Amino acid sequence: MDKRTTDIVAYITWIGLLVAILAGDRENSKFHINQALVILIASLFTFIPCVGWVWGIFVLVCWFIGLIAAINGEEKPVPLLGGIVLIH
């Protein structure tokens, strides 16, 4: 897969993230793979009652921002979560 396709696929569920890591252009797509991984991990906190629901809306908005940036070919970090680097 080319860079843009890998960037977009990374945001589509955890299966898409695995496909992006294993079969995609990993070197050029590190930014979006990292962003998608951070959003996926952050989404695990949505299962906390009450607070998690608000957090879930925030994570959903971050997911949309990241996906739109990937579609446009930009490397724009998502709010609050964008500074977290898990993949170097």
HTML snippet that shows the backbone in 3Dmol.js (N, CA, C, O; Angstrom):
<script src="https://3Dmol.org/build/3Dmol-min.js"></script>
<div id="view" style="width:600px;height:400px;position:relative"></div>
<script>
const pdb = `
ATOM      1  N   MET A   1       0.837  -1.182   0.000  1.00  0.00           N
ATOM      2  CA  MET A   1       0.000   0.000   0.000  1.00  0.00           C
ATOM      3  C   MET A   1       0.883   1.247   0.000  1.00  0.00           C
ATOM      4  O   MET A   1       1.980   1.247   0.559  1.00  0.00           O
ATOM      5  N   ASP A   2       0.397   2.284  -0.621  1.00  0.00           N
ATOM      6  CA  ASP A   2       1.139   3.531  -0.599  1.00  0.00           C
ATOM      7  C   ASP A   2       0.874   4.281   0.709  1.00  0.00           C
ATOM      8  O   ASP A   2       0.061   3.851   1.527  1.00  0.00           O
ATOM      9  N   LYS A   3       1.563   5.395   0.893  1.00  0.00           N
ATOM     10  CA  LYS A   3       1.504   6.129   2.156  1.00  0.00           C
ATOM     11  C   LYS A   3       0.093   6.610   2.481  1.00  0.00           C
ATOM     12  O   LYS A   3      -0.375   6.436   3.606  1.00  0.00           O
ATOM     13  N   ARG A   4      -0.577   7.203   1.525  1.00  0.00           N
ATOM     14  CA  ARG A   4      -1.897   7.773   1.788  1.00  0.00           C
ATOM     15  C   ARG A   4      -2.910   6.685   2.163  1.00  0.00           C
ATOM     16  O   ARG A   4      -3.706   6.868   3.084  1.00  0.00           O
ATOM     17  N   THR A   5      -2.879   5.571   1.457  1.00  0.00           N
ATOM     18  CA  THR A   5      -3.783   4.463   1.763  1.00  0.00           C
ATOM     19  C   THR A   5      -3.487   3.910   3.150  1.00  0.00           C
ATOM     20  O   THR A   5      -4.404   3.620   3.918  1.00  0.00           O
ATOM     21  N   THR A   6      -2.218   3.767   3.466  1.00  0.00           N
ATOM     22  CA  THR A   6      -1.824   3.277   4.791  1.00  0.00           C
ATOM     23  C   THR A   6      -2.304   4.225   5.873  1.00  0.00           C
ATOM     24  O   THR A   6      -2.791   3.780   6.913  1.00  0.00           O
ATOM     25  N   ASP A   7      -2.175   5.535   5.645  1.00  0.00           N
ATOM     26  CA  ASP A   7      -2.634   6.530   6.617  1.00  0.00           C
ATOM     27  C   ASP A   7      -4.130   6.392   6.886  1.00  0.00           C
ATOM     28  O   ASP A   7      -4.560   6.442   8.038  1.00  0.00           O
ATOM     29  N   ILE A   8      -4.914   6.222   5.844  1.00  0.00           N
ATOM     30  CA  ILE A   8      -6.370   6.137   5.983  1.00  0.00           C
ATOM     31  C   ILE A   8      -6.776   4.821   6.640  1.00  0.00           C
ATOM     32  O   ILE A   8      -7.625   4.811   7.531  1.00  0.00           O
ATOM     33  N   VAL A   9      -6.181   3.718   6.212  1.00  0.00           N
ATOM     34  CA  VAL A   9      -6.527   2.401   6.744  1.00  0.00           C
ATOM     35  C   VAL A   9      -6.200   2.308   8.234  1.00  0.00           C
ATOM     36  O   VAL A   9      -6.882   1.595   8.969  1.00  0.00           O
ATOM     37  N   ALA A  10      -5.181   3.008   8.680  1.00  0.00           N
ATOM     38  CA  ALA A  10      -4.777   2.959  10.094  1.00  0.00           C
ATOM     39  C   ALA A  10      -5.902   3.412  11.018  1.00  0.00           C
ATOM     40  O   ALA A  10      -5.982   2.945  12.154  1.00  0.00           O
ATOM     41  N   TYR A  11      -6.764   4.300  10.564  1.00  0.00           N
ATOM     42  CA  TYR A  11      -7.839   4.825  11.403  1.00  0.00           C
ATOM     43  C   TYR A  11      -9.098   3.952  11.398  1.00  0.00           C
ATOM     44  O   TYR A  11     -10.010   4.176  12.194  1.00  0.00           O
ATOM     45  N   ILE A  12      -9.151   2.965  10.510  1.00  0.00           N
ATOM     46  CA  ILE A  12     -10.367   2.166  10.376  1.00  0.00           C
ATOM     47  C   ILE A  12     -10.263   0.930  11.267  1.00  0.00           C
ATOM     48  O   ILE A  12      -9.671  -0.071  10.862  1.00  0.00           O
ATOM     49  N   THR A  13     -10.812   0.984  12.435  1.00  0.00           N
ATOM     50  CA  THR A  13     -10.840  -0.056  13.470  1.00  0.00           C
ATOM     51  C   THR A  13      -9.445  -0.582  13.808  1.00  0.00           C
ATOM     52  O   THR A  13      -8.456  -0.182  13.194  1.00  0.00           O
ATOM     53  N   TRP A  14      -9.377  -1.463  14.770  1.00  0.00           N
ATOM     54  CA  TRP A  14      -8.084  -2.015  15.178  1.00  0.00           C
ATOM     55  C   TRP A  14      -7.561  -2.983  14.124  1.00  0.00           C
ATOM     56  O   TRP A  14      -6.351  -3.195  14.039  1.00  0.00           O
ATOM     57  N   ILE A  15      -8.433  -3.568  13.326  1.00  0.00           N
ATOM     58  CA  ILE A  15      -7.982  -4.448  12.245  1.00  0.00           C
ATOM     59  C   ILE A  15      -7.260  -3.618  11.177  1.00  0.00           C
ATOM     60  O   ILE A  15      -6.226  -4.036  10.657  1.00  0.00           O
ATOM     61  N   GLY A  16      -7.798  -2.466  10.860  1.00  0.00           N
ATOM     62  CA  GLY A  16      -7.142  -1.569   9.908  1.00  0.00           C
ATOM     63  C   GLY A  16      -5.785  -1.122  10.406  1.00  0.00           C
ATOM     64  O   GLY A  16      -4.841  -0.995   9.626  1.00  0.00           O
ATOM     65  N   LEU A  17      -5.683  -0.883  11.710  1.00  0.00           N
ATOM     66  CA  LEU A  17      -4.402  -0.496  12.298  1.00  0.00           C
ATOM     67  C   LEU A  17      -3.386  -1.630  12.146  1.00  0.00           C
ATOM     68  O   LEU A  17      -2.228  -1.389  11.808  1.00  0.00           O
ATOM     69  N   LEU A  18      -3.822  -2.856  12.395  1.00  0.00           N
ATOM     70  CA  LEU A  18      -2.924  -4.007  12.215  1.00  0.00           C
ATOM     71  C   LEU A  18      -2.498  -4.164  10.758  1.00  0.00           C
ATOM     72  O   LEU A  18      -1.332  -4.446  10.482  1.00  0.00           O
ATOM     73  N   VAL A  19      -3.424  -3.986   9.830  1.00  0.00           N
ATOM     74  CA  VAL A  19      -3.092  -4.068   8.405  1.00  0.00           C
ATOM     75  C   VAL A  19      -2.091  -2.980   8.038  1.00  0.00           C
ATOM     76  O   VAL A  19      -1.149  -3.234   7.288  1.00  0.00           O
ATOM     77  N   ALA A  20      -2.285  -1.775   8.555  1.00  0.00           N
ATOM     78  CA  ALA A  20      -1.372  -0.671   8.265  1.00  0.00           C
ATOM     79  C   ALA A  20       0.028  -0.967   8.799  1.00  0.00           C
ATOM     80  O   ALA A  20       1.026  -0.656   8.150  1.00  0.00           O
ATOM     81  N   ILE A  21       0.093  -1.565   9.980  1.00  0.00           N
ATOM     82  CA  ILE A  21       1.396  -1.882  10.563  1.00  0.00           C
ATOM     83  C   ILE A  21       2.080  -3.023   9.817  1.00  0.00           C
ATOM     84  O   ILE A  21       3.281  -2.965   9.556  1.00  0.00           O
ATOM     85  N   LEU A  22       1.320  -4.055   9.474  1.00  0.00           N
ATOM     86  CA  LEU A  22       1.922  -5.252   8.883  1.00  0.00           C
ATOM     87  C   LEU A  22       2.108  -5.170   7.370  1.00  0.00           C
ATOM     88  O   LEU A  22       3.095  -5.689   6.848  1.00  0.00           O
ATOM     89  N   ALA A  23       1.189  -4.534   6.661  1.00  0.00           N
ATOM     90  CA  ALA A  23       1.246  -4.561   5.197  1.00  0.00           C
ATOM     91  C   ALA A  23       1.409  -3.188   4.564  1.00  0.00           C
ATOM     92  O   ALA A  23       1.527  -3.089   3.343  1.00  0.00           O
ATOM     93  N   GLY A  24       1.418  -2.140   5.354  1.00  0.00           N
ATOM     94  CA  GLY A  24       1.457  -0.801   4.792  1.00  0.00           C
ATOM     95  C   GLY A  24       2.854  -0.217   4.715  1.00  0.00           C
ATOM     96  O   GLY A  24       3.843  -0.869   5.051  1.00  0.00           O
ATOM     97  N   ASP A  25       2.912   1.010   4.269  1.00  0.00           N
ATOM     98  CA  ASP A  25       4.163   1.763   4.175  1.00  0.00           C
ATOM     99  C   ASP A  25       4.474   2.323   5.560  1.00  0.00           C
ATOM    100  O   ASP A  25       4.213   3.493   5.841  1.00  0.00           O
ATOM    101  N   ARG A  26       5.032   1.479   6.415  1.00  0.00           N
ATOM    102  CA  ARG A  26       5.212   1.811   7.827  1.00  0.00           C
ATOM    103  C   ARG A  26       6.177   2.978   8.051  1.00  0.00           C
ATOM    104  O   ARG A  26       5.932   3.824   8.912  1.00  0.00           O
ATOM    105  N   GLU A  27       7.246   3.030   7.301  1.00  0.00           N
ATOM    106  CA  GLU A  27       8.254   4.077   7.519  1.00  0.00           C
ATOM    107  C   GLU A  27       7.702   5.472   7.239  1.00  0.00           C
ATOM    108  O   GLU A  27       7.966   6.403   8.000  1.00  0.00           O
ATOM    109  N   ASN A  28       6.944   5.625   6.163  1.00  0.00           N
ATOM    110  CA  ASN A  28       6.425   6.944   5.799  1.00  0.00           C
ATOM    111  C   ASN A  28       5.125   7.288   6.522  1.00  0.00           C
ATOM    112  O   ASN A  28       4.719   8.450   6.536  1.00  0.00           O
ATOM    113  N   SER A  29       4.468   6.301   7.118  1.00  0.00           N
ATOM    114  CA  SER A  29       3.176   6.522   7.765  1.00  0.00           C
ATOM    115  C   SER A  29       3.246   6.445   9.277  1.00  0.00           C
ATOM    116  O   SER A  29       2.218   6.262   9.929  1.00  0.00           O
ATOM    117  N   LYS A  30       4.418   6.577   9.846  1.00  0.00           N
ATOM    118  CA  LYS A  30       4.565   6.450  11.302  1.00  0.00           C
ATOM    119  C   LYS A  30       3.687   7.435  12.056  1.00  0.00           C
ATOM    120  O   LYS A  30       3.130   7.094  13.099  1.00  0.00           O
ATOM    121  N   PHE A  31       3.558   8.638  11.548  1.00  0.00           N
ATOM    122  CA  PHE A  31       2.771   9.664  12.231  1.00  0.00           C
ATOM    123  C   PHE A  31       1.325   9.219  12.410  1.00  0.00           C
ATOM    124  O   PHE A  31       0.806   9.242  13.526  1.00  0.00           O
ATOM    125  N   HIS A  32       0.672   8.815  11.328  1.00  0.00           N
ATOM    126  CA  HIS A  32      -0.744   8.449  11.410  1.00  0.00           C
ATOM    127  C   HIS A  32      -0.957   7.098  12.100  1.00  0.00           C
ATOM    128  O   HIS A  32      -1.976   6.899  12.763  1.00  0.00           O
ATOM    129  N   ILE A  33      -0.017   6.181  11.953  1.00  0.00           N
ATOM    130  CA  ILE A  33      -0.121   4.915  12.678  1.00  0.00           C
ATOM    131  C   ILE A  33      -0.039   5.182  14.174  1.00  0.00           C
ATOM    132  O   ILE A  33      -0.785   4.587  14.952  1.00  0.00           O
ATOM    133  N   ASN A  34       0.860   6.070  14.580  1.00  0.00           N
ATOM    134  CA  ASN A  34       0.983   6.436  15.995  1.00  0.00           C
ATOM    135  C   ASN A  34      -0.287   7.116  16.491  1.00  0.00           C
ATOM    136  O   ASN A  34      -0.787   6.786  17.566  1.00  0.00           O
ATOM    137  N   GLN A  35      -0.812   8.061  15.719  1.00  0.00           N
ATOM    138  CA  GLN A  35      -2.030   8.764  16.111  1.00  0.00           C
ATOM    139  C   GLN A  35      -3.193   7.780  16.281  1.00  0.00           C
ATOM    140  O   GLN A  35      -3.932   7.850  17.263  1.00  0.00           O
ATOM    141  N   ALA A  36      -3.351   6.864  15.319  1.00  0.00           N
ATOM    142  CA  ALA A  36      -4.437   5.890  15.382  1.00  0.00           C
ATOM    143  C   ALA A  36      -4.283   4.977  16.590  1.00  0.00           C
ATOM    144  O   ALA A  36      -5.274   4.623  17.228  1.00  0.00           O
ATOM    145  N   LEU A  37      -3.049   4.591  16.912  1.00  0.00           N
ATOM    146  CA  LEU A  37      -2.797   3.736  18.071  1.00  0.00           C
ATOM    147  C   LEU A  37      -3.128   4.465  19.367  1.00  0.00           C
ATOM    148  O   LEU A  37      -3.732   3.879  20.265  1.00  0.00           O
ATOM    149  N   VAL A  38      -2.747   5.714  19.474  1.00  0.00           N
ATOM    150  CA  VAL A  38      -3.053   6.510  20.672  1.00  0.00           C
ATOM    151  C   VAL A  38      -4.561   6.684  20.819  1.00  0.00           C
ATOM    152  O   VAL A  38      -5.082   6.584  21.930  1.00  0.00           O
ATOM    153  N   ILE A  39      -5.268   6.941  19.732  1.00  0.00           N
ATOM    154  CA  ILE A  39      -6.724   7.089  19.782  1.00  0.00           C
ATOM    155  C   ILE A  39      -7.375   5.769  20.181  1.00  0.00           C
ATOM    156  O   ILE A  39      -8.329   5.757  20.960  1.00  0.00           O
ATOM    157  N   LEU A  40      -6.865   4.661  19.652  1.00  0.00           N
ATOM    158  CA  LEU A  40      -7.406   3.349  20.015  1.00  0.00           C
ATOM    159  C   LEU A  40      -7.220   3.075  21.504  1.00  0.00           C
ATOM    160  O   LEU A  40      -8.148   2.604  22.162  1.00  0.00           O
ATOM    161  N   ILE A  41      -6.057   3.358  22.035  1.00  0.00           N
ATOM    162  CA  ILE A  41      -5.806   3.145  23.469  1.00  0.00           C
ATOM    163  C   ILE A  41      -6.671   4.084  24.306  1.00  0.00           C
ATOM    164  O   ILE A  41      -7.209   3.678  25.336  1.00  0.00           O
ATOM    165  N   ALA A  42      -6.805   5.328  23.872  1.00  0.00           N
ATOM    166  CA  ALA A  42      -7.635   6.295  24.602  1.00  0.00           C
ATOM    167  C   ALA A  42      -9.103   5.880  24.595  1.00  0.00           C
ATOM    168  O   ALA A  42      -9.841   6.184  25.531  1.00  0.00           O
ATOM    169  N   SER A  43      -9.523   5.189  23.544  1.00  0.00           N
ATOM    170  CA  SER A  43     -10.925   4.772  23.471  1.00  0.00           C
ATOM    171  C   SER A  43     -11.253   3.688  24.494  1.00  0.00           C
ATOM    172  O   SER A  43     -12.428   3.463  24.783  1.00  0.00           O
ATOM    173  N   LEU A  44     -10.265   3.025  25.038  1.00  0.00           N
ATOM    174  CA  LEU A  44     -10.513   1.997  26.049  1.00  0.00           C
ATOM    175  C   LEU A  44     -11.089   2.596  27.338  1.00  0.00           C
ATOM    176  O   LEU A  44     -11.755   1.900  28.106  1.00  0.00           O
ATOM    177  N   PHE A  45     -10.834   3.873  27.568  1.00  0.00           N
ATOM    178  CA  PHE A  45     -11.340   4.542  28.774  1.00  0.00           C
ATOM    179  C   PHE A  45     -12.803   4.963  28.655  1.00  0.00           C
ATOM    180  O   PHE A  45     -13.367   5.504  29.606  1.00  0.00           O
ATOM    181  N   THR A  46     -13.420   4.722  27.506  1.00  0.00           N
ATOM    182  CA  THR A  46     -14.824   5.109  27.326  1.00  0.00           C
ATOM    183  C   THR A  46     -15.773   4.179  28.076  1.00  0.00           C
ATOM    184  O   THR A  46     -16.963   4.474  28.183  1.00  0.00           O
ATOM    185  N   PHE A  47     -15.273   3.077  28.588  1.00  0.00           N
ATOM    186  CA  PHE A  47     -16.124   2.137  29.315  1.00  0.00           C
ATOM    187  C   PHE A  47     -16.362   2.540  30.763  1.00  0.00           C
ATOM    188  O   PHE A  47     -17.126   1.880  31.466  1.00  0.00           O
ATOM    189  N   ILE A  48     -15.727   3.604  31.217  1.00  0.00           N
ATOM    190  CA  ILE A  48     -15.960   4.130  32.560  1.00  0.00           C
ATOM    191  C   ILE A  48     -17.309   4.860  32.541  1.00  0.00           C
ATOM    192  O   ILE A  48     -17.513   5.738  31.703  1.00  0.00           O
ATOM    193  N   PRO A  49     -18.223   4.519  33.438  1.00  0.00           N
ATOM    194  CA  PRO A  49     -19.541   5.164  33.425  1.00  0.00           C
ATOM    195  C   PRO A  49     -19.448   6.694  33.611  1.00  0.00           C
ATOM    196  O   PRO A  49     -18.569   7.189  34.316  1.00  0.00           O
ATOM    197  N   CYS A  50     -20.333   7.398  32.993  1.00  0.00           N
ATOM    198  CA  CYS A  50     -20.500   8.859  33.043  1.00  0.00           C
ATOM    199  C   CYS A  50     -19.319   9.613  32.444  1.00  0.00           C
ATOM    200  O   CYS A  50     -19.457  10.216  31.380  1.00  0.00           O
ATOM    201  N   VAL A  51     -18.185   9.594  33.087  1.00  0.00           N
ATOM    202  CA  VAL A  51     -17.002  10.317  32.587  1.00  0.00           C
ATOM    203  C   VAL A  51     -16.559   9.724  31.253  1.00  0.00           C
ATOM    204  O   VAL A  51     -16.145  10.453  30.351  1.00  0.00           O
ATOM    205  N   GLY A  52     -16.644   8.429  31.132  1.00  0.00           N
ATOM    206  CA  GLY A  52     -16.230   7.750  29.914  1.00  0.00           C
ATOM    207  C   GLY A  52     -17.071   8.120  28.713  1.00  0.00           C
ATOM    208  O   GLY A  52     -16.581   8.095  27.584  1.00  0.00           O
ATOM    209  N   TRP A  53     -18.318   8.460  28.932  1.00  0.00           N
ATOM    210  CA  TRP A  53     -19.179   8.847  27.823  1.00  0.00           C
ATOM    211  C   TRP A  53     -18.730  10.175  27.231  1.00  0.00           C
ATOM    212  O   TRP A  53     -18.691  10.330  26.010  1.00  0.00           O
ATOM    213  N   VAL A  54     -18.398  11.117  28.073  1.00  0.00           N
ATOM    214  CA  VAL A  54     -17.886  12.404  27.594  1.00  0.00           C
ATOM    215  C   VAL A  54     -16.537  12.187  26.917  1.00  0.00           C
ATOM    216  O   VAL A  54     -16.264  12.759  25.862  1.00  0.00           O
ATOM    217  N   TRP A  55     -15.697  11.355  27.531  1.00  0.00           N
ATOM    218  CA  TRP A  55     -14.393  11.042  26.960  1.00  0.00           C
ATOM    219  C   TRP A  55     -14.580  10.371  25.596  1.00  0.00           C
ATOM    220  O   TRP A  55     -13.808  10.624  24.671  1.00  0.00           O
ATOM    221  N   GLY A  56     -15.587   9.528  25.469  1.00  0.00           N
ATOM    222  CA  GLY A  56     -15.862   8.846  24.206  1.00  0.00           C
ATOM    223  C   GLY A  56     -16.207   9.815  23.089  1.00  0.00           C
ATOM    224  O   GLY A  56     -15.785   9.624  21.949  1.00  0.00           O
ATOM    225  N   ILE A  57     -16.963  10.844  23.402  1.00  0.00           N
ATOM    226  CA  ILE A  57     -17.283  11.862  22.404  1.00  0.00           C
ATOM    227  C   ILE A  57     -16.019  12.592  21.979  1.00  0.00           C
ATOM    228  O   ILE A  57     -15.820  12.859  20.793  1.00  0.00           O
ATOM    229  N   PHE A  58     -15.161  12.916  22.948  1.00  0.00           N
ATOM    230  CA  PHE A  58     -13.898  13.585  22.633  1.00  0.00           C
ATOM    231  C   PHE A  58     -13.022  12.695  21.744  1.00  0.00           C
ATOM    232  O   PHE A  58     -12.440  13.176  20.771  1.00  0.00           O
ATOM    233  N   VAL A  59     -12.927  11.416  22.068  1.00  0.00           N
ATOM    234  CA  VAL A  59     -12.112  10.486  21.281  1.00  0.00           C
ATOM    235  C   VAL A  59     -12.684  10.338  19.872  1.00  0.00           C
ATOM    236  O   VAL A  59     -11.924  10.244  18.908  1.00  0.00           O
ATOM    237  N   LEU A  60     -14.000  10.316  19.739  1.00  0.00           N
ATOM    238  CA  LEU A  60     -14.632  10.233  18.429  1.00  0.00           C
ATOM    239  C   LEU A  60     -14.295  11.465  17.585  1.00  0.00           C
ATOM    240  O   LEU A  60     -14.008  11.344  16.394  1.00  0.00           O
ATOM    241  N   VAL A  61     -14.328  12.632  18.194  1.00  0.00           N
ATOM    242  CA  VAL A  61     -13.959  13.862  17.482  1.00  0.00           C
ATOM    243  C   VAL A  61     -12.489  13.801  17.066  1.00  0.00           C
ATOM    244  O   VAL A  61     -12.150  14.193  15.949  1.00  0.00           O
ATOM    245  N   CYS A  62     -11.616  13.317  17.946  1.00  0.00           N
ATOM    246  CA  CYS A  62     -10.195  13.169  17.605  1.00  0.00           C
ATOM    247  C   CYS A  62     -10.022  12.196  16.448  1.00  0.00           C
ATOM    248  O   CYS A  62      -9.189  12.415  15.569  1.00  0.00           O
ATOM    249  N   TRP A  63     -10.810  11.117  16.445  1.00  0.00           N
ATOM    250  CA  TRP A  63     -10.733  10.142  15.364  1.00  0.00           C
ATOM    251  C   TRP A  63     -11.106  10.781  14.036  1.00  0.00           C
ATOM    252  O   TRP A  63     -10.435  10.560  13.028  1.00  0.00           O
ATOM    253  N   PHE A  64     -12.181  11.578  14.029  1.00  0.00           N
ATOM    254  CA  PHE A  64     -12.583  12.266  12.800  1.00  0.00           C
ATOM    255  C   PHE A  64     -11.524  13.243  12.332  1.00  0.00           C
ATOM    256  O   PHE A  64     -11.246  13.324  11.136  1.00  0.00           O
ATOM    257  N   ILE A  65     -10.924  13.989  13.255  1.00  0.00           N
ATOM    258  CA  ILE A  65      -9.874  14.947  12.899  1.00  0.00           C
ATOM    259  C   ILE A  65      -8.687  14.216  12.280  1.00  0.00           C
ATOM    260  O   ILE A  65      -8.142  14.653  11.266  1.00  0.00           O
ATOM    261  N   GLY A  66      -8.289  13.101  12.893  1.00  0.00           N
ATOM    262  CA  GLY A  66      -7.170  12.326  12.363  1.00  0.00           C
ATOM    263  C   GLY A  66      -7.473  11.726  11.001  1.00  0.00           C
ATOM    264  O   GLY A  66      -6.626  11.758  10.109  1.00  0.00           O
ATOM    265  N   LEU A  67      -8.676  11.177  10.831  1.00  0.00           N
ATOM    266  CA  LEU A  67      -9.063  10.585   9.558  1.00  0.00           C
ATOM    267  C   LEU A  67      -9.113  11.630   8.448  1.00  0.00           C
ATOM    268  O   LEU A  67      -8.641  11.378   7.339  1.00  0.00           O
ATOM    269  N   ILE A  68      -9.671  12.780   8.733  1.00  0.00           N
ATOM    270  CA  ILE A  68      -9.740  13.853   7.726  1.00  0.00           C
ATOM    271  C   ILE A  68      -8.339  14.338   7.367  1.00  0.00           C
ATOM    272  O   ILE A  68      -8.062  14.613   6.199  1.00  0.00           O
ATOM    273  N   ALA A  69      -7.461  14.446   8.350  1.00  0.00           N
ATOM    274  CA  ALA A  69      -6.078  14.839   8.072  1.00  0.00           C
ATOM    275  C   ALA A  69      -5.389  13.791   7.198  1.00  0.00           C
ATOM    276  O   ALA A  69      -4.634  14.149   6.294  1.00  0.00           O
ATOM    277  N   ALA A  70      -5.633  12.514   7.449  1.00  0.00           N
ATOM    278  CA  ALA A  70      -5.045  11.447   6.633  1.00  0.00           C
ATOM    279  C   ALA A  70      -5.582  11.496   5.206  1.00  0.00           C
ATOM    280  O   ALA A  70      -4.825  11.302   4.254  1.00  0.00           O
ATOM    281  N   ILE A  71      -6.865  11.749   5.050  1.00  0.00           N
ATOM    282  CA  ILE A  71      -7.459  11.844   3.713  1.00  0.00           C
ATOM    283  C   ILE A  71      -6.861  13.018   2.945  1.00  0.00           C
ATOM    284  O   ILE A  71      -6.621  12.917   1.742  1.00  0.00           O
ATOM    285  N   ASN A  72      -6.622  14.130   3.637  1.00  0.00           N
ATOM    286  CA  ASN A  72      -6.059  15.319   2.992  1.00  0.00           C
ATOM    287  C   ASN A  72      -4.542  15.257   2.845  1.00  0.00           C
ATOM    288  O   ASN A  72      -3.949  16.145   2.233  1.00  0.00           O
ATOM    289  N   GLY A  73      -3.910  14.235   3.387  1.00  0.00           N
ATOM    290  CA  GLY A  73      -2.461  14.097   3.272  1.00  0.00           C
ATOM    291  C   GLY A  73      -1.685  14.995   4.218  1.00  0.00           C
ATOM    292  O   GLY A  73      -0.512  15.277   3.971  1.00  0.00           O
ATOM    293  N   GLU A  74      -2.310  15.451   5.291  1.00  0.00           N
ATOM    294  CA  GLU A  74      -1.663  16.332   6.265  1.00  0.00           C
ATOM    295  C   GLU A  74      -1.189  15.528   7.472  1.00  0.00           C
ATOM    296  O   GLU A  74      -1.725  14.458   7.759  1.00  0.00           O
ATOM    297  N   GLU A  75      -0.201  16.037   8.165  1.00  0.00           N
ATOM    298  CA  GLU A  75       0.250  15.437   9.420  1.00  0.00           C
ATOM    299  C   GLU A  75      -0.081  16.398  10.552  1.00  0.00           C
ATOM    300  O   GLU A  75       0.801  17.024  11.141  1.00  0.00           O
ATOM    301  N   LYS A  76      -1.363  16.498  10.837  1.00  0.00           N
ATOM    302  CA  LYS A  76      -1.878  17.424  11.834  1.00  0.00           C
ATOM    303  C   LYS A  76      -2.218  16.639  13.099  1.00  0.00           C
ATOM    304  O   LYS A  76      -3.071  15.753  13.058  1.00  0.00           O
ATOM    305  N   PRO A  77      -1.562  16.952  14.228  1.00  0.00           N
ATOM    306  CA  PRO A  77      -1.845  16.199  15.457  1.00  0.00           C
ATOM    307  C   PRO A  77      -3.244  16.497  15.996  1.00  0.00           C
ATOM    308  O   PRO A  77      -3.748  17.614  15.872  1.00  0.00           O
ATOM    309  N   VAL A  78      -3.857  15.481  16.593  1.00  0.00           N
ATOM    310  CA  VAL A  78      -5.174  15.651  17.182  1.00  0.00           C
ATOM    311  C   VAL A  78      -5.034  16.384  18.517  1.00  0.00           C
ATOM    312  O   VAL A  78      -3.969  16.344  19.132  1.00  0.00           O
ATOM    313  N   PRO A  79      -6.095  17.050  18.970  1.00  0.00           N
ATOM    314  CA  PRO A  79      -6.023  17.787  20.243  1.00  0.00           C
ATOM    315  C   PRO A  79      -5.759  16.860  21.429  1.00  0.00           C
ATOM    316  O   PRO A  79      -6.277  15.745  21.474  1.00  0.00           O
ATOM    317  N   LEU A  80      -4.982  17.305  22.355  1.00  0.00           N
ATOM    318  CA  LEU A  80      -4.668  16.662  23.627  1.00  0.00           C
ATOM    319  C   LEU A  80      -3.896  15.341  23.481  1.00  0.00           C
ATOM    320  O   LEU A  80      -2.938  15.114  24.219  1.00  0.00           O
ATOM    321  N   LEU A  81      -4.284  14.490  22.570  1.00  0.00           N
ATOM    322  CA  LEU A  81      -3.653  13.191  22.404  1.00  0.00           C
ATOM    323  C   LEU A  81      -2.515  13.213  21.375  1.00  0.00           C
ATOM    324  O   LEU A  81      -1.712  12.282  21.325  1.00  0.00           O
ATOM    325  N   GLY A  82      -2.441  14.251  20.567  1.00  0.00           N
ATOM    326  CA  GLY A  82      -1.493  14.313  19.469  1.00  0.00           C
ATOM    327  C   GLY A  82      -0.035  14.361  19.872  1.00  0.00           C
ATOM    328  O   GLY A  82       0.834  13.999  19.080  1.00  0.00           O
ATOM    329  N   GLY A  83       0.248  14.794  21.076  1.00  0.00           N
ATOM    330  CA  GLY A  83       1.639  14.887  21.510  1.00  0.00           C
ATOM    331  C   GLY A  83       2.198  13.584  22.065  1.00  0.00           C
ATOM    332  O   GLY A  83       3.388  13.514  22.370  1.00  0.00           O
ATOM    333  N   ILE A  84       1.382  12.565  22.203  1.00  0.00           N
ATOM    334  CA  ILE A  84       1.828  11.290  22.744  1.00  0.00           C
ATOM    335  C   ILE A  84       2.463  10.468  21.613  1.00  0.00           C
ATOM    336  O   ILE A  84       1.835  10.217  20.585  1.00  0.00           O
ATOM    337  N   VAL A  85       3.708  10.058  21.822  1.00  0.00           N
ATOM    338  CA  VAL A  85       4.419   9.283  20.810  1.00  0.00           C
ATOM    339  C   VAL A  85       4.678   7.889  21.356  1.00  0.00           C
ATOM    340  O   VAL A  85       5.396   7.731  22.344  1.00  0.00           O
ATOM    341  N   LEU A  86       4.100   6.881  20.722  1.00  0.00           N
ATOM    342  CA  LEU A  86       4.322   5.492  21.101  1.00  0.00           C
ATOM    343  C   LEU A  86       5.206   4.770  20.126  1.00  0.00           C
ATOM    344  O   LEU A  86       5.891   3.819  20.503  1.00  0.00           O
ATOM    345  N   ILE A  87       5.211   5.200  18.865  1.00  0.00           N
ATOM    346  CA  ILE A  87       6.035   4.586  17.816  1.00  0.00           C
ATOM    347  C   ILE A  87       7.051   5.615  17.344  1.00  0.00           C
ATOM    348  O   ILE A  87       6.686   6.702  16.896  1.00  0.00           O
ATOM    349  N   HIS A  88       8.310   5.271  17.447  1.00  0.00           N
ATOM    350  CA  HIS A  88       9.376   6.194  17.016  1.00  0.00           C
ATOM    351  C   HIS A  88       9.789   5.914  15.616  1.00  0.00           C
ATOM    352  O   HIS A  88      10.672   6.589  15.086  1.00  0.00           O
TER     353      HIS A  88
END
`;
const viewer = $3Dmol.createViewer("view");
viewer.addModel(pdb, "pdb");
viewer.setStyle({}, {cartoon: {color: "spectrum"}});
viewer.zoomTo();
viewer.render();
</script>
